[in-house]
Amino acid sequence: MTPLRPVCPRIFTRPVRDADPSLVAPSAMAALNLLTFHSIRAAIQVNAAPGDVEALVAVETQLRERLLGSGLFEEVEVGHTDDVNQLIIALCTFRPFYTEGDVAERLEAMWDGDLRYPFWEAHAVRCERDHVEFEGASRASEFGHYVTVHLVAQRSGIPAQRTATS
């Protein structure tokens, strides 16, 4: 069986199957997926408390290490905020020879591998030209805290070559 390539935009870790892509504009699918994700995230936020600073720093540190160790990114900035919709934020530039689909696939694999909590998670990925946006939410346990992640990755530019001078 051939593994599924990421279909951007998408929510969770499987392609959107509810709509025929030929009948729905990609921008409408992106809006639908993000709205669905934001609704799911809001529901978990009503039923749990956000992680404390110690929990946020742990996720922040782990995310930074995974991004830097992936070989995909040239620059990585990760931090945490008080905004419950993006407790962990990251801005990255990905190497120009990777496609947006490559980056989306690797981000999902990192998230599913060891960044998210094992109890519950939801995420959405949106790809546009030279740009990948990842939003995730995860809860530690039935009565535990949650974290939210918002990551933006942009393609880095290829340096211009100098012209020969006489």
N, C-alpha and C positions, 0 to 999 in steps of 0.2 A: 504494500500500500504506500503510495506517495504521500509524504508529509504535507500538510497544508501550509502554504506560504501565507504570511500575514496579508490580510486584505485591509487596507487602510481606507477609510476610517473603520474602526471596529470597537467593540466593547467586549470585555472579558477575554478569554483566550481562544475564541472560536470565531469563524467568519459569521457575519450577519446572514441569517437564513430566512428571515421573515419577509424580506422584500426582494423582488427581482431587480438586480442592479441596473438592468437595461431600462426599467420603468421609473427609476428614482434618480434624480440628479445627485452626484457625489456630495455636493454641499448640503443637500437635504439629509442624506444619510449621516453625514458628520454631525449635523445639528441634532438629529434624532438620537444618535448614540451618546452624544454628550449630555443631552437632556435626560436620557435614561440613567446614565451614570450619576449625574448630579442628584436625581431623585433617590437613587439607592443610597448614595453617600449621605444625603440629608436624613434619611430614615435611620441610619446607624448613629448619626450624630445626636438624634433625639433620645436614643436608648443607651448611650454610653458617654463617658467623659473622655476628653482628649488626653493623650499621654502627658505625663509631667516632663519637666525639662530633662531629667535623666533619661527617660525613654526616648525623647526626641533626639538627644545628642547621640544615643546609641544607634538609632536608625540613620541619622545624618552621617555618622562616621562610617557605618557599614556601606551606605550608598556611595559615598565618596570613594572608598576603597574599591568597590566593585566597578565603578565607572572608570577610575584611573587604571585599574588592572585589566580592563577589557581590550585595550588596544584600539578601540573605536574612536576615542576622543583625544583631541589635542589640548583643549582647555576644559577645566571642570571647576565650577564654583557650586558649593552646597552650603546651605544654612538652614536655620529654623526660625519660625515666626510665631506670632500669636494668632494668626488668621486660621480659624478652624478648618477652612476649605483648602488650605495649603500649609500645613504645619511644617512640612519639609519642602524646601524649594531648591531647585538646581537649574543651572544654566550651563550648557555644554556646547562645544563646537566639535562636529564630527569630521573625520578626515574626508577629503573630497572624492576619494575613489569608492566610498560606500554609498549605496542607494538609501533612500529614505526607508524602504522596506527592510533592508538589512538592519538598520538602526532600530526600527520598531520591533523587529523579531528578537534582537538581542536584549532590548530593554524589557520586553515581556519575559524572556527566559531568566533574566536577572531577578526580576520581581517575583516570578513564580518559584525560582530556585531557593533563595534564602533571604530575600529582603522583606517579603510580606510575612505577617503572622500566620501561623498554621490554622487558626480557628475560622477566620472568614476574610474574604477579600473581594474587591471588585476593582476593575480598572478600565480605562478607555485610552485608546491611542488614536491620534489624528495625524495624518501625514499630508503635507503640502509640499510643493517644490522647495527644496533646500531646507525643509523645516519638519521636525517631528515633535509632537507634544504628547506627553504621557501624564495621565492623572490616575492616581491610585488611592485606595482607602483599604485599611485592614484593621481587624480587631483581634486583640490578643487572646481573649477567652470569652466565655458566655457572660461573665460579669467583669471583664477586663476593659481596659482603655482601648482607644483607637488612635491611629495615625493617618494622616493624609499626605500625599506627595504630589507635587506639581513640578514636572521637569520639562524644560524646553531645550531642544537640541537643534542647532543650526549648522548647516554645512560651512566649513571653513573655506576661505578663498584660496585659490592656487596662486602663489606669488607670480607676478608678471616677470617675464624674462627681460633682461637688459638687452638693448639692441647694440650691435657692434658699432663702435665709434672709429672714425678714421684717424 
